[in-house]
Amino acid sequence: MVSRAEAFCPGHITAFFEICPDADPRRRGSRGAGLCTSLGVKTEVKVREAARQRIRIFLDGEEEKAETTLRAVKKLVGDRRLEVYVLSEVQLPVSQGFGMSGAGALSTAIALNEAGKLGLSRDEVVGVAHEAEVESLTGLGDVLPQSLGGMDLRIEPGGPPHGVVKRFEVAVPLLLCVIGPPMLTKSVLHDTEKAKVISAEGRRCVEEFKMAPTLENLFVIGRDFAVKTGLAGNRILEAIDSCAPYGKASMSMLGNSVFCIGNAEMLATILSPYGQRLKCEVDQRGARIL
């Protein structure tokens, strides 16, 4: 007999962050701030008992390895002899700072817990997805805020029960624009000197944002972080500054993309020469069963 369940996890955009290493993957992660997007990953999981364990993952109809999601499934299934099919619809570009790896892992974990009747708590499911992401080096701090929705300030790094996130309800349309090629999180994290600069600037930005955690400051401090870390190339900065007359824009970490608020029609026109544009909103509900 086949059991099935569906779940959705919002995307997540980080405006600035501090890298927080730890030998324990449940404590490892980042401090920072960002917001969740109404576009994310929708996943259906089908489970049945089998003679041997088998896991297959499909992204937008194509079978993929999907390392982060696969790692989460293996952690949840353990040595159970189950056949698991994961069917995910990825609604935003990958490796562009939109948290798709975390969204894929968390939506899968939530749906698998339901379909497989694993009986795990919400915190444990979120914690497993967080571990899978940091161990795969596809992200550091998306999963916990993705479980909550809204705008977030990540005060302490890690997944449950260690991570501490302050959530703010923000209702506003967003415009996203992909400007350059994908940026692999692994490549940035493996650059020791770059990581030192990111952590120092990220720590400063977190303390500054804590004093006035507003949506406007998320963009202002985020742009400052993008410049001072050297993560933003000339074209990214040009796109951000071109939006200034009509709203606020900043770089999505870590990706060659920007996110904006303001006069959506004018911002879309201004950004049209830069690349693919996508409209969404701030997700308020976080990851959930459908």
C-alpha angles and dihedrals in degrees: 000000000000120000120197141186137174129216138176129211122188122232118251131217121200116204096188136352148181118222111235113190123197135162089233109074090207089061096037119096140081145293116226146099138266145124142257124248129220088229113073138116126320114197135188117196123196119193134183137161114262142177089253136012116270129173124188124178125196123190113195090340097310121107110240138174091234093186098200095048092043091052091051092050092050092050091051098042097044110174095335113133098236135142107223125190117190117195112184131182108205109205101185134045116274125239091021100107096268098116097243095149092054091044092051093049096044097044089049093047093050093047093044092051088053099041095042093044089229093158096217122155121251091250093052092050091049090046092053092050090049091051091049092053099047092044090051091048091229094122145345110210114011103098103064095049089043088060090057108035127209126070115325141205110197103210098171125026129239140045129290127343094016105041117086119202127179109209127208124192108231122172111194139127115252132206118203125194127191107211108168144013122303116286114217112220089212092062093055095044091050092056100091097194093046090049091054092053092046093051094048094048092040092053090052092048093050092053091047093048092048089063093057112009099188131143091243091053091050088065097039095049091040092057090048090051092049091053100043094047092048090231093125116076123211094267092051091051091046090053092047093050093045088062094056098095091056106031146315128305137177140169121275109234117257105008144073090256142094135217124210146187129195134059097012096194095051093042091052090052094048093048096044094097092051103062148276114356125203129187123213142134138240108280111230102185107054127212113343149162113263 
